[in-house]
Amino acid sequence: MIFFYLWRAGLLGRTDREKLGFFFGVTAGPLYLSRRMPLVASINWARALVDPGYARAVASWLLYRADLYDGRQG
């Protein structure tokens, strides 16, 4: 479910290497918050794969985070 909602929101097409690095906690400096607490650890993946409501909420949260990173919101 989560991949469907990410694709539907257009987030899969907007990802690049730097965003994926922040998502997985692989960043250049050790002081980045994303390195200590990566976004991937904040998601209950088993629930995101089967629960449509949770997957929709996670996709909207990740879209919001990507917009903050790109400077579209904030």
Gaussian input, Z-matrix of N, CA and C with variables (Angstrom, degrees):
# hf/3-21g

backbone

0 1
 N
 C     1     B1
 C     2     B2     1     A1
 N     3     B3     2     A2     1     D1
 C     4     B4     3     A3     2     D2
 C     5     B5     4     A4     3     D3
 N     6     B6     5     A5     4     D4
 C     7     B7     6     A6     5     D5
 C     8     B8     7     A7     6     D6
 N     9     B9     8     A8     7     D7
 C    10    B10     9     A9     8     D8
 C    11    B11    10    A10     9     D9
 N    12    B12    11    A11    10    D10
 C    13    B13    12    A12    11    D11
 C    14    B14    13    A13    12    D12
 N    15    B15    14    A14    13    D13
 C    16    B16    15    A15    14    D14
 C    17    B17    16    A16    15    D15
 N    18    B18    17    A17    16    D16
 C    19    B19    18    A18    17    D17
 C    20    B20    19    A19    18    D18
 N    21    B21    20    A20    19    D19
 C    22    B22    21    A21    20    D20
 C    23    B23    22    A22    21    D21
 N    24    B24    23    A23    22    D22
 C    25    B25    24    A24    23    D23
 C    26    B26    25    A25    24    D24
 N    27    B27    26    A26    25    D25
 C    28    B28    27    A27    26    D26
 C    29    B29    28    A28    27    D27
 N    30    B30    29    A29    28    D28
 C    31    B31    30    A30    29    D29
 C    32    B32    31    A31    30    D30
 N    33    B33    32    A32    31    D31
 C    34    B34    33    A33    32    D32
 C    35    B35    34    A34    33    D33
 N    36    B36    35    A35    34    D34
 C    37    B37    36    A36    35    D35
 C    38    B38    37    A37    36    D36
 N    39    B39    38    A38    37    D37
 C    40    B40    39    A39    38    D38
 C    41    B41    40    A40    39    D39
 N    42    B42    41    A41    40    D40
 C    43    B43    42    A42    41    D41
 C    44    B44    43    A43    42    D42
 N    45    B45    44    A44    43    D43
 C    46    B46    45    A45    44    D44
 C    47    B47    46    A46    45    D45
 N    48    B48    47    A47    46    D46
 C    49    B49    48    A48    47    D47
 C    50    B50    49    A49    48    D48
 N    51    B51    50    A50    49    D49
 C    52    B52    51    A51    50    D50
 C    53    B53    52    A52    51    D51
 N    54    B54    53    A53    52    D52
 C    55    B55    54    A54    53    D53
 C    56    B56    55    A55    54    D54
 N    57    B57    56    A56    55    D55
 C    58    B58    57    A57    56    D56
 C    59    B59    58    A58    57    D57
 N    60    B60    59    A59    58    D58
 C    61    B61    60    A60    59    D59
 C    62    B62    61    A61    60    D60
 N    63    B63    62    A62    61    D61
 C    64    B64    63    A63    62    D62
 C    65    B65    64    A64    63    D63
 N    66    B66    65    A65    64    D64
 C    67    B67    66    A66    65    D65
 C    68    B68    67    A67    66    D66
 N    69    B69    68    A68    67    D67
 C    70    B70    69    A69    68    D68
 C    71    B71    70    A70    69    D69
 N    72    B72    71    A71    70    D70
 C    73    B73    72    A72    71    D71
 C    74    B74    73    A73    72    D72
 N    75    B75    74    A74    73    D73
 C    76    B76    75    A75    74    D74
 C    77    B77    76    A76    75    D75
 N    78    B78    77    A77    76    D76
 C    79    B79    78    A78    77    D77
 C    80    B80    79    A79    78    D78
 N    81    B81    80    A80    79    D79
 C    82    B82    81    A81    80    D80
 C    83    B83    82    A82    81    D81
 N    84    B84    83    A83    82    D82
 C    85    B85    84    A84    83    D83
 C    86    B86    85    A85    84    D84
 N    87    B87    86    A86    85    D85
 C    88    B88    87    A87    86    D86
 C    89    B89    88    A88    87    D87
 N    90    B90    89    A89    88    D88
 C    91    B91    90    A90    89    D89
 C    92    B92    91    A91    90    D90
 N    93    B93    92    A92    91    D91
 C    94    B94    93    A93    92    D92
 C    95    B95    94    A94    93    D93
 N    96    B96    95    A95    94    D94
 C    97    B97    96    A96    95    D95
 C    98    B98    97    A97    96    D96
 N    99    B99    98    A98    97    D97
 C   100   B100    99    A99    98    D98
 C   101   B101   100   A100    99    D99
 N   102   B102   101   A101   100   D100
 C   103   B103   102   A102   101   D101
 C   104   B104   103   A103   102   D102
 N   105   B105   104   A104   103   D103
 C   106   B106   105   A105   104   D104
 C   107   B107   106   A106   105   D105
 N   108   B108   107   A107   106   D106
 C   109   B109   108   A108   107   D107
 C   110   B110   109   A109   108   D108
 N   111   B111   110   A110   109   D109
 C   112   B112   111   A111   110   D110
 C   113   B113   112   A112   111   D111
 N   114   B114   113   A113   112   D112
 C   115   B115   114   A114   113   D113
 C   116   B116   115   A115   114   D114
 N   117   B117   116   A116   115   D115
 C   118   B118   117   A117   116   D116
 C   119   B119   118   A118   117   D117
 N   120   B120   119   A119   118   D118
 C   121   B121   120   A120   119   D119
 C   122   B122   121   A121   120   D120
 N   123   B123   122   A122   121   D121
 C   124   B124   123   A123   122   D122
 C   125   B125   124   A124   123   D123
 N   126   B126   125   A125   124   D124
 C   127   B127   126   A126   125   D125
 C   128   B128   127   A127   126   D126
 N   129   B129   128   A128   127   D127
 C   130   B130   129   A129   128   D128
 C   131   B131   130   A130   129   D129
 N   132   B132   131   A131   130   D130
 C   133   B133   132   A132   131   D131
 C   134   B134   133   A133   132   D132
 N   135   B135   134   A134   133   D133
 C   136   B136   135   A135   134   D134
 C   137   B137   136   A136   135   D135
 N   138   B138   137   A137   136   D136
 C   139   B139   138   A138   137   D137
 C   140   B140   139   A139   138   D138
 N   141   B141   140   A140   139   D139
 C   142   B142   141   A141   140   D140
 C   143   B143   142   A142   141   D141
 N   144   B144   143   A143   142   D142
 C   145   B145   144   A144   143   D143
 C   146   B146   145   A145   144   D144
 N   147   B147   146   A146   145   D145
 C   148   B148   147   A147   146   D146
 C   149   B149   148   A148   147   D147
 N   150   B150   149   A149   148   D148
 C   151   B151   150   A150   149   D149
 C   152   B152   151   A151   150   D150
 N   153   B153   152   A152   151   D151
 C   154   B154   153   A153   152   D152
 C   155   B155   154   A154   153   D153
 N   156   B156   155   A155   154   D154
 C   157   B157   156   A156   155   D155
 C   158   B158   157   A157   156   D156
 N   159   B159   158   A158   157   D157
 C   160   B160   159   A159   158   D158
 C   161   B161   160   A160   159   D159
 N   162   B162   161   A161   160   D160
 C   163   B163   162   A162   161   D161
 C   164   B164   163   A163   162   D162
 N   165   B165   164   A164   163   D163
 C   166   B166   165   A165   164   D164
 C   167   B167   166   A166   165   D165
 N   168   B168   167   A167   166   D166
 C   169   B169   168   A168   167   D167
 C   170   B170   169   A169   168   D168
 N   171   B171   170   A170   169   D169
 C   172   B172   171   A171   170   D170
 C   173   B173   172   A172   171   D171
 N   174   B174   173   A173   172   D172
 C   175   B175   174   A174   173   D173
 C   176   B176   175   A175   174   D174
 N   177   B177   176   A176   175   D175
 C   178   B178   177   A177   176   D176
 C   179   B179   178   A178   177   D177
 N   180   B180   179   A179   178   D178
 C   181   B181   180   A180   179   D179
 C   182   B182   181   A181   180   D180
 N   183   B183   182   A182   181   D181
 C   184   B184   183   A183   182   D182
 C   185   B185   184   A184   183   D183
 N   186   B186   185   A185   184   D184
 C   187   B187   186   A186   185   D185
 C   188   B188   187   A187   186   D186
 N   189   B189   188   A188   187   D187
 C   190   B190   189   A189   188   D188
 C   191   B191   190   A190   189   D189
 N   192   B192   191   A191   190   D190
 C   193   B193   192   A192   191   D191
 C   194   B194   193   A193   192   D192
 N   195   B195   194   A194   193   D193
 C   196   B196   195   A195   194   D194
 C   197   B197   196   A196   195   D195
 N   198   B198   197   A197   196   D196
 C   199   B199   198   A198   197   D197
 C   200   B200   199   A199   198   D198
 N   201   B201   200   A200   199   D199
 C   202   B202   201   A201   200   D200
 C   203   B203   202   A202   201   D201
 N   204   B204   203   A203   202   D202
 C   205   B205   204   A204   203   D203
 C   206   B206   205   A205   204   D204
 N   207   B207   206   A206   205   D205
 C   208   B208   207   A207   206   D206
 C   209   B209   208   A208   207   D207
 N   210   B210   209   A209   208   D208
 C   211   B211   210   A210   209   D209
 C   212   B212   211   A211   210   D210
 N   213   B213   212   A212   211   D211
 C   214   B214   213   A213   212   D212
 C   215   B215   214   A214   213   D213
 N   216   B216   215   A215   214   D214
 C   217   B217   216   A216   215   D215
 C   218   B218   217   A217   216   D216
 N   219   B219   218   A218   217   D217
 C   220   B220   219   A219   218   D218
 C   221   B221   220   A220   219   D219

   B1=1.4520
   B2=1.5320
   B3=1.3134
   B4=1.4561
   B5=1.5260
   B6=1.3191
   B7=1.4608
   B8=1.5304
   B9=1.3208
   B10=1.4587
   B11=1.5223
   B12=1.3258
   B13=1.4588
   B14=1.5287
   B15=1.3243
   B16=1.4683
   B17=1.5221
   B18=1.3236
   B19=1.4559
   B20=1.5260
   B21=1.3179
   B22=1.4629
   B23=1.5249
   B24=1.3156
   B25=1.4638
   B26=1.5279
   B27=1.3230
   B28=1.4578
   B29=1.5090
   B30=1.3040
   B31=1.4590
   B32=1.5234
   B33=1.3060
   B34=1.4602
   B35=1.5258
   B36=1.3155
   B37=1.4562
   B38=1.5158
   B39=1.3262
   B40=1.4650
   B41=1.5158
   B42=1.3070
   B43=1.4620
   B44=1.5174
   B45=1.3053
   B46=1.4522
   B47=1.5280
   B48=1.2964
   B49=1.4676
   B50=1.5292
   B51=1.3113
   B52=1.4616
   B53=1.5335
   B54=1.3365
   B55=1.4622
   B56=1.5230
   B57=1.3210
   B58=1.4653
   B59=1.5201
   B60=1.3234
   B61=1.4606
   B62=1.5138
   B63=1.3317
   B64=1.4585
   B65=1.5219
   B66=1.3272
   B67=1.4599
   B68=1.5165
   B69=1.3347
   B70=1.4586
   B71=1.5247
   B72=1.3267
   B73=1.4548
   B74=1.5122
   B75=1.3186
   B76=1.4619
   B77=1.5246
   B78=1.3257
   B79=1.4589
   B80=1.5165
   B81=1.3159
   B82=1.4633
   B83=1.5266
   B84=1.3061
   B85=1.4557
   B86=1.5125
   B87=1.3261
   B88=1.4666
   B89=1.5323
   B90=1.3238
   B91=1.4567
   B92=1.5236
   B93=1.3140
   B94=1.4588
   B95=1.5212
   B96=1.3178
   B97=1.4584
   B98=1.5269
   B99=1.3345
   B100=1.4625
   B101=1.5244
   B102=1.3108
   B103=1.4625
   B104=1.5254
   B105=1.3266
   B106=1.4619
   B107=1.5207
   B108=1.3257
   B109=1.4586
   B110=1.5292
   B111=1.3258
   B112=1.4655
   B113=1.5299
   B114=1.3208
   B115=1.4596
   B116=1.5236
   B117=1.3177
   B118=1.4556
   B119=1.5340
   B120=1.3229
   B121=1.4661
   B122=1.5257
   B123=1.3201
   B124=1.4613
   B125=1.5188
   B126=1.3113
   B127=1.4582
   B128=1.5273
   B129=1.3093
   B130=1.4629
   B131=1.5258
   B132=1.3274
   B133=1.4607
   B134=1.5190
   B135=1.3042
   B136=1.4740
   B137=1.5240
   B138=1.3034
   B139=1.4626
   B140=1.5240
   B141=1.3388
   B142=1.4608
   B143=1.5237
   B144=1.3169
   B145=1.4585
   B146=1.5257
   B147=1.3447
   B148=1.4680
   B149=1.5254
   B150=1.3101
   B151=1.4631
   B152=1.5327
   B153=1.3442
   B154=1.4643
   B155=1.5280
   B156=1.3096
   B157=1.4612
   B158=1.5220
   B159=1.3155
   B160=1.4635
   B161=1.5243
   B162=1.3373
   B163=1.4603
   B164=1.5235
   B165=1.3206
   B166=1.4649
   B167=1.5173
   B168=1.3223
   B169=1.4611
   B170=1.5284
   B171=1.3140
   B172=1.4647
   B173=1.5218
   B174=1.3371
   B175=1.4566
   B176=1.5225
   B177=1.3240
   B178=1.4663
   B179=1.5222
   B180=1.3317
   B181=1.4653
   B182=1.5241
   B183=1.3247
   B184=1.4572
   B185=1.5282
   B186=1.3266
   B187=1.4587
   B188=1.5220
   B189=1.3258
   B190=1.4622
   B191=1.5265
   B192=1.3289
   B193=1.4706
   B194=1.5210
   B195=1.3315
   B196=1.4672
   B197=1.5300
   B198=1.3275
   B199=1.4608
   B200=1.5271
   B201=1.3233
   B202=1.4602
   B203=1.5225
   B204=1.3135
   B205=1.4535
   B206=1.5296
   B207=1.3383
   B208=1.4627
   B209=1.5234
   B210=1.3218
   B211=1.4585
   B212=1.5196
   B213=1.3092
   B214=1.4645
   B215=1.5142
   B216=1.3203
   B217=1.4665
   B218=1.5148
   B219=1.2863
   B220=1.4329
   B221=1.4426
   A1=111.10
   A2=116.92
   A3=119.61
   A4=111.29
   A5=117.23
   A6=119.64
   A7=111.36
   A8=116.69
   A9=120.04
   A10=110.62
   A11=117.20
   A12=119.96
   A13=112.05
   A14=117.43
   A15=119.58
   A16=110.77
   A17=116.60
   A18=120.49
   A19=110.64
   A20=116.92
   A21=122.37
   A22=111.65
   A23=117.28
   A24=121.31
   A25=112.07
   A26=117.15
   A27=120.61
   A28=113.83
   A29=116.96
   A30=120.57
   A31=112.12
   A32=118.06
   A33=119.71
   A34=111.23
   A35=117.19
   A36=120.52
   A37=113.78
   A38=117.61
   A39=122.05
   A40=113.70
   A41=117.89
   A42=119.48
   A43=110.34
   A44=115.03
   A45=121.31
   A46=107.84
   A47=116.43
   A48=121.17
   A49=111.96
   A50=116.70
   A51=119.97
   A52=111.80
   A53=117.00
   A54=120.00
   A55=111.64
   A56=116.42
   A57=119.25
   A58=110.91
   A59=117.16
   A60=120.48
   A61=111.86
   A62=116.83
   A63=119.57
   A64=111.19
   A65=117.36
   A66=121.22
   A67=111.42
   A68=116.70
   A69=120.72
   A70=113.37
   A71=118.75
   A72=121.69
   A73=114.15
   A74=117.58
   A75=122.27
   A76=106.88
   A77=116.79
   A78=121.12
   A79=110.24
   A80=115.07
   A81=120.62
   A82=112.38
   A83=117.71
   A84=120.28
   A85=113.09
   A86=117.06
   A87=119.80
   A88=113.31
   A89=119.04
   A90=120.91
   A91=113.54
   A92=118.14
   A93=120.36
   A94=110.11
   A95=116.24
   A96=120.81
   A97=110.70
   A98=116.56
   A99=119.19
   A100=111.83
   A101=117.36
   A102=118.70
   A103=110.51
   A104=116.69
   A105=119.74
   A106=111.95
   A107=116.73
   A108=121.98
   A109=108.85
   A110=118.89
   A111=119.99
   A112=111.92
   A113=115.59
   A114=120.61
   A115=112.14
   A116=116.85
   A117=119.89
   A118=111.27
   A119=117.36
   A120=120.81
   A121=112.52
   A122=117.62
   A123=121.34
   A124=113.34
   A125=117.40
   A126=121.56
   A127=109.72
   A128=116.08
   A129=122.10
   A130=106.68
   A131=116.20
   A132=120.92
   A133=113.17
   A134=117.96
   A135=119.80
   A136=110.28
   A137=116.10
   A138=120.12
   A139=111.40
   A140=116.98
   A141=120.86
   A142=112.26
   A143=116.81
   A144=120.06
   A145=113.23
   A146=117.59
   A147=119.23
   A148=114.40
   A149=119.67
   A150=122.38
   A151=110.03
   A152=118.11
   A153=120.35
   A154=113.82
   A155=118.08
   A156=120.81
   A157=112.29
   A158=115.79
   A159=120.53
   A160=110.60
   A161=116.72
   A162=120.57
   A163=110.75
   A164=117.88
   A165=121.64
   A166=110.68
   A167=117.17
   A168=120.87
   A169=111.82
   A170=117.08
   A171=120.86
   A172=110.42
   A173=117.21
   A174=120.57
   A175=111.26
   A176=117.67
   A177=119.45
   A178=110.84
   A179=117.62
   A180=120.53
   A181=111.03
   A182=117.57
   A183=120.73
   A184=111.35
   A185=117.36
   A186=120.56
   A187=110.21
   A188=116.88
   A189=121.17
   A190=111.06
   A191=117.24
   A192=120.74
   A193=111.37
   A194=117.22
   A195=120.45
   A196=110.69
   A197=117.17
   A198=120.32
   A199=111.17
   A200=117.49
   A201=120.23
   A202=110.59
   A203=116.50
   A204=121.15
   A205=111.16
   A206=116.66
   A207=121.40
   A208=112.98
   A209=117.85
   A210=121.33
   A211=113.43
   A212=117.96
   A213=121.50
   A214=112.29
   A215=116.73
   A216=121.97
   A217=108.26
   A218=115.38
   A219=117.11
   A220=115.09
   D1=-40.97
   D2=-174.55
   D3=-62.71
   D4=-39.15
   D5=-178.91
   D6=-68.71
   D7=-33.08
   D8=175.88
   D9=-63.68
   D10=-46.44
   D11=-178.61
   D12=-70.44
   D13=-33.54
   D14=175.05
   D15=-66.44
   D16=-40.56
   D17=177.66
   D18=-66.42
   D19=-42.13
   D20=-179.01
   D21=-64.73
   D22=-35.11
   D23=178.70
   D24=-78.54
   D25=-10.17
   D26=179.95
   D27=83.72
   D28=11.55
   D29=-176.22
   D30=-77.08
   D31=-30.00
   D32=-179.65
   D33=-65.71
   D34=-32.69
   D35=178.83
   D36=-78.65
   D37=-19.16
   D38=-177.65
   D39=-93.96
   D40=-5.67
   D41=-177.11
   D42=-75.63
   D43=145.99
   D44=175.08
   D45=-136.06
   D46=-177.24
   D47=-174.50
   D48=-63.34
   D49=-39.93
   D50=-177.55
   D51=-68.70
   D52=-41.43
   D53=177.64
   D54=-64.70
   D55=-40.34
   D56=177.56
   D57=-65.27
   D58=-34.91
   D59=176.87
   D60=-62.83
   D61=-43.47
   D62=176.93
   D63=-67.19
   D64=-36.24
   D65=179.92
   D66=-63.60
   D67=-41.80
   D68=-178.21
   D69=-91.66
   D70=-3.70
   D71=177.93
   D72=84.54
   D73=17.52
   D74=178.38
   D75=-101.58
   D76=91.76
   D77=-177.01
   D78=-121.92
   D79=170.54
   D80=-175.45
   D81=-71.29
   D82=-42.10
   D83=-175.75
   D84=-107.98
   D85=148.93
   D86=-178.48
   D87=-76.12
   D88=-10.01
   D89=-177.04
   D90=-92.37
   D91=-2.66
   D92=178.28
   D93=-66.61
   D94=138.75
   D95=177.46
   D96=-63.73
   D97=-33.51
   D98=-178.38
   D99=-67.24
   D100=-21.03
   D101=177.54
   D102=-77.63
   D103=-37.67
   D104=-179.88
   D105=-79.01
   D106=-36.47
   D107=-178.36
   D108=-133.64
   D109=78.32
   D110=-177.19
   D111=-67.39
   D112=153.78
   D113=-179.14
   D114=-64.06
   D115=-30.78
   D116=-178.14
   D117=-62.24
   D118=-29.33
   D119=179.77
   D120=-78.70
   D121=-13.84
   D122=-178.51
   D123=-84.39
   D124=-8.19
   D125=-173.67
   D126=-105.75
   D127=133.51
   D128=172.20
   D129=-83.59
   D130=96.42
   D131=-170.70
   D132=-66.84
   D133=-35.77
   D134=178.71
   D135=-63.05
   D136=-41.89
   D137=179.12
   D138=-71.54
   D139=-36.83
   D140=-179.77
   D141=-66.72
   D142=-26.38
   D143=179.84
   D144=-78.88
   D145=-24.69
   D146=-174.31
   D147=-117.82
   D148=-23.81
   D149=-176.10
   D150=-98.44
   D151=110.86
   D152=-177.18
   D153=-62.28
   D154=-38.18
   D155=179.66
   D156=-64.93
   D157=-44.62
   D158=178.54
   D159=-67.14
   D160=-40.83
   D161=179.33
   D162=-63.22
   D163=-39.75
   D164=177.78
   D165=-64.81
   D166=-41.00
   D167=178.78
   D168=-66.94
   D169=-41.22
   D170=178.17
   D171=-64.83
   D172=-41.64
   D173=179.38
   D174=-63.81
   D175=-40.58
   D176=178.56
   D177=-68.95
   D178=-35.35
   D179=176.93
   D180=-66.73
   D181=-42.48
   D182=178.41
   D183=-67.74
   D184=-34.43
   D185=175.79
   D186=-65.28
   D187=-41.59
   D188=176.27
   D189=-61.33
   D190=-43.87
   D191=179.23
   D192=-64.63
   D193=-39.05
   D194=177.80
   D195=-66.51
   D196=-38.30
   D197=177.23
   D198=-65.83
   D199=-37.76
   D200=175.52
   D201=-63.65
   D202=-41.65
   D203=-179.19
   D204=-65.67
   D205=-38.79
   D206=-179.79
   D207=-78.86
   D208=-12.21
   D209=-179.41
   D210=86.42
   D211=15.85
   D212=178.73
   D213=-81.64
   D214=-25.64
   D215=177.05
   D216=-129.75
   D217=164.50
   D218=170.69
   D219=124.99

